[in-house]
Amino acid sequence: QHVDVDAASFYQLHLGVERFRAPELLYQPSLIGVDQAGIGETIQFVLKHYDPEDQQRLVDNVFVTGGNTAFPNFIDRLNLELQAVRPFKSKFSVSQGKDPVLDAWLGASCWTRKAENKASFTSRQDYFEAGSDYLKEHCASNVHVNSNIL
C-alpha cells in the first residue's frame, strides 16, 4: 500500500519564542543563568565614567556593527535601552554599519595594510614563545577594569 507523504514536512523547523529569546540574551543574559550585564547595563556602566558633556558626545554617536546587530529590530531595542539609561527626553543617535557582518573584518583588513601599524603586530614566533598571556599585556589589548555592577 502506498502512502502519500510530503517529505518536506519532515525537514521543517518550527520556531516559537526561540526566535525572540535568542536576541533578547544580549539585553538579559540572566535568561539563561549568565551573571553578566546586558547591553543596556554595559552602556550605563561605561557612561558613568564620563562627565555629562562627554556622555552626551558618546551617545550622540553610538555605532553598532557585527552579525548580532542584524537581528530584526535590534536598533529599535537599543534605542529603548538608551532611553532607559539616559536622562528624560535626552537626545542620542544610533547608527549601524553598512555591512554589519563584515565591517569589522574589512576595517581590520584595511588597518593591517598601513605601514605605520606594523609595529602593533604580534609575530607567530612571539605568540608561541610567550603564550596567550602575552596578548593580555600587549599594547593593543583591552585594559581590564574591575566593575562593581552587581
N, C-alpha and C positions, 0 to 999 in steps of 0.2 A: 504494500500500500504506500502511495506517495503523498507526503505532506508538504504543502507549500509553506516555506519558512523564509522570511525576509532576513537574509544573512547580515545585512547592515545593522539591524536592530540589536544584534549580539555585540556590536562594537561601538555602541553609543555610550557616552559617559554623561550621566545626568548630574548636573551641579545644582545644589540648593544654596545654602548660606555660605558654602566654602568660597564661592566667587567673591563674596564681600568680606569674609573674615580674613582671608589671606592679606589683602592690602591693609586691613584695619590693624594688623600686628605692628605696622610701622608706627602707629599712633598709640596703641595699647599693647605693648609686649606682654603685659601681665595676663592677657587672654590665654596664653599657653604656658604660664608659670614662669616667665622670664622676668627677673627682678631688675629691669633696666628702664631708663626713661624713654619715652616715645619722642617723636619729632617735636611736638609742641613743648614738652618739658625741656628738651635739649636746647631749643631756641631760647626759651626763657632763661635757662642757666647761662648761656653764652651772653645774652644781652645784659644780664645783671652785672657783668664785669666791665661795663662801659657806662660813661656818663650819659644823661638823657640826649644830648645833642648827637653823640656818636651812635647811640642806639637808633635814633631816627635815620641817620645816614645808612646804617646797616639794613634796616627794614625797608628803606626806600629802594633797595637794590638786591632783593632776595632772588638768587638764580638757582634753579634746580636742574639737574641732569642725571642721567643714569636710567637703567631699564625700569626701575620701580616707579619713576615719575611718569611712565607711560600708562599706568593704571588709569582706568576711566575715573574721571572726577578728582584726580589727585590734586590738581591746582586748587579746585574749589574747596576741598577739605583742608588743604594747607592754609588757605585764606581764613577759614573758620578758626583754625588753631592759632594763627597770628592774632586774629581779632580777640580771642580769649585771653591772650597773654599781654596784649598792648593796652594802653590807657583808652578809655572810652572815646570813640569817634576819631582815633588817631589814624593817620594815613600810612599805607605801606604798599609795596608793589612786588608781586611775584611773577617772574618770567621763567620760561622753560627753554632749554636748548633746542636748536632746530632738529637735531637727531639725537635724542636723549640716550639712545643705546650706544652710539659710537662716539659721541662728542669727547668724552674723557680720553678715549684711546687716540682719537685724531689729534687732540691737543697735545698729549704726551708725545706723540709721534713727531709733531712739528717742533716741540721743545727739544727733543733729542738731536735734531739736525743742526741746531745752533752751536757753533764752536765754543761760545762763552759758557755753555752749560756742561761741557765735557768734564770739568773739574768736579762736578757733583756726582759723577757716575761712580759706581762701585764695581770693581772688576770681579769676574768669577773667581779668580785666584784669591782676592781679598775676602770674598764671602766664604769660601771653603776654609781659608786659614783662620778666620775669626769667628765664623759661625753666624747664626741668625741674630745673636745678641748684638753684633756689630751694627746691624741696621737700626736697632733701637737707639744707638748712640750717634749715628751718622748725622751729619748736618742737615740732611733732607728729611729726617724722620719727624714724626709728630711728637710734640712735647706732651708728656703725661701730666694731667692736672687732677689731683685728688678732688673729689666733689663730695659734698655733704647733702646731696639732694634728698636722700631717703632718710 
